[in-house]
């Protein structure tokens, strides 16, 4: 148990450059507190003390702003940065070395029974405000962009952005070793589409100007009105 606590604290130093001391981390990191509350609640849940488990998880939500259902299955070294508004549903499964930012929801899509929340692979990074909904699987080493809404399974080594979430990068480059926290460096397919359209309009306007100049030289009238 002590070794696990040390691992949790060390995880914070590896992923948050703002961490200054062990005392600061232990006393002030709500993501860490939520994880510790979850482990106690999960033990109660496995012992079928469902009411006690839920009461403890709700107390943890009140204290930390993070709601982790005691029935969720969470691997080692989960890091919840800031954490306010994070929600993890009952049948969620989270792998090792996963990073969640504030406002992330790992939720369901209806009232169906059984598995109804997502399964998150190892070394996945989910950016601020992203929503992963339903009994889908996010493969290992994926990056989910800020504000994305993902409702379909994603294979490993992918980058997903947008609403609904779209895969915009697949393995083409080797996945960086270690923990990848570059959630601000993700492609924006909407912006790229707008830039492509703007470039096309510029070419058309240049072509029209060229035709108008030629018509004036040759004394030919060309109607360029729309």
Secondary structure, 3 states (H helix, E strand, C coil): CHHHHHHHHHHHHHHCCCCCCHHHHHHHCHHHHHHHHHHHHHHHHHCCCHHHHHHHHHHHHHHHCCEECCCCEECCCCEECCCCCCEECCCCEECCCCEECCCCEEECCCCCCCCCCCEECCCCEECCCCEEECCCEECCCCEECCCCEECCCECCCEEEECECCEEEEECCCCCCCCCCCCCCCCCCHHHHHHHHHHHHHHHHHHHHHHHHHHHHHHCCCCCCCC
